[in-house]
Amino acid sequence: MANLTRQLSDYRLTTAEILYHLPDHPTLLQSFIWQDYDLAPRFPVLHGFLDFWVTKIEGRLHSVQVASQKLITPGELRMIGTELMLH
């Protein structure tokens, strides 16, 4: 129920692919997928996670790619050009 409340408050399902350097082998990159509900376009939850990463985790960040999708949207109505009649 909490997720539905957040979605109604304009939170969106946000996925981030985080590439980071391995601490023991800095020339190698590792991928980490993060997913949570967040507010686009500022993404305060993701920024909080990335701040935590920088201060508490040894792997130095390389890049972050973000995708966000609003899950609750108004219904869509389209005319299909065909009429069917049932008796």
VMD Tcl script that draws the C-alpha trace (Angstrom):
set ca {
  {0.00 0.00 0.00}
  {2.89 2.38 0.70}
  {4.13 2.06 -2.90}
  {0.69 2.99 -4.25}
  {0.59 6.06 -2.01}
  {4.03 7.10 -3.26}
  {2.99 6.61 -6.90}
  {-0.07 8.78 -6.35}
  {2.30 11.44 -4.96}
  {4.09 11.51 -8.36}
  {6.88 9.09 -7.44}
  {8.09 7.03 -10.39}
  {9.77 3.68 -10.62}
  {13.40 4.61 -11.20}
  {16.18 2.28 -12.28}
  {19.84 3.27 -12.32}
  {22.76 1.33 -13.73}
  {25.81 2.31 -11.73}
  {29.24 1.53 -13.17}
  {32.04 1.63 -10.63}
  {35.72 0.78 -10.43}
  {36.58 -2.36 -8.47}
  {38.60 -1.35 -5.39}
  {41.23 -4.09 -5.84}
  {41.40 -3.73 -9.64}
  {40.67 -0.05 -10.51}
  {40.99 -0.66 -14.26}
  {37.97 -3.02 -14.18}
  {34.38 -1.82 -14.06}
  {31.51 -3.55 -12.29}
  {27.81 -2.90 -12.87}
  {25.27 -2.43 -10.08}
  {21.51 -2.06 -10.70}
  {19.57 0.13 -8.24}
  {15.77 0.43 -8.31}
  {13.38 2.40 -6.10}
  {10.54 4.92 -6.29}
  {11.83 8.46 -6.79}
  {10.74 11.94 -7.88}
  {11.81 12.88 -11.41}
  {13.68 14.95 -12.57}
  {15.58 15.77 -9.35}
  {15.79 12.15 -8.06}
  {16.42 12.93 -4.35}
  {16.30 9.24 -3.31}
  {18.92 8.29 -5.93}
  {21.11 11.25 -4.96}
  {20.91 10.13 -1.32}
  {21.99 6.62 -2.33}
  {24.86 7.97 -4.44}
  {26.00 10.21 -1.54}
  {25.99 7.10 0.69}
  {27.98 5.23 -1.98}
  {30.66 7.93 -2.21}
  {31.13 8.17 1.56}
  {30.76 4.51 2.65}
  {31.67 2.24 -0.29}
  {35.20 1.85 -1.64}
  {34.36 1.47 -5.33}
  {34.83 4.83 -7.10}
  {31.88 5.75 -9.35}
  {32.45 5.76 -13.09}
  {28.98 6.57 -14.48}
  {25.28 6.38 -13.72}
  {22.49 5.84 -16.28}
  {18.95 6.55 -15.11}
  {15.59 5.40 -16.49}
  {12.29 6.48 -14.95}
  {8.72 5.50 -15.76}
  {5.52 6.88 -14.31}
  {3.38 3.82 -13.53}
  {0.02 5.43 -12.82}
  {-1.10 7.47 -15.80}
  {-4.44 8.63 -17.22}
  {-6.23 6.10 -19.39}
  {-5.74 6.31 -23.11}
  {-8.64 6.32 -25.54}
  {-8.08 5.71 -29.25}
  {-10.54 5.30 -32.10}
  {-9.83 2.07 -33.94}
  {-11.79 2.70 -37.12}
  {-13.87 -0.49 -36.95}
  {-17.37 -0.94 -35.62}
  {-18.69 -4.32 -34.54}
  {-22.38 -4.98 -33.93}
  {-23.70 -7.89 -31.90}
  {-27.37 -8.96 -32.01}
}
mol new
graphics top color blue
foreach p $ca { graphics top sphere $p radius 0.5 }
foreach p [lrange $ca 0 end-1] q [lrange $ca 1 end] { graphics top cylinder $p $q radius 0.2 }
display resetview
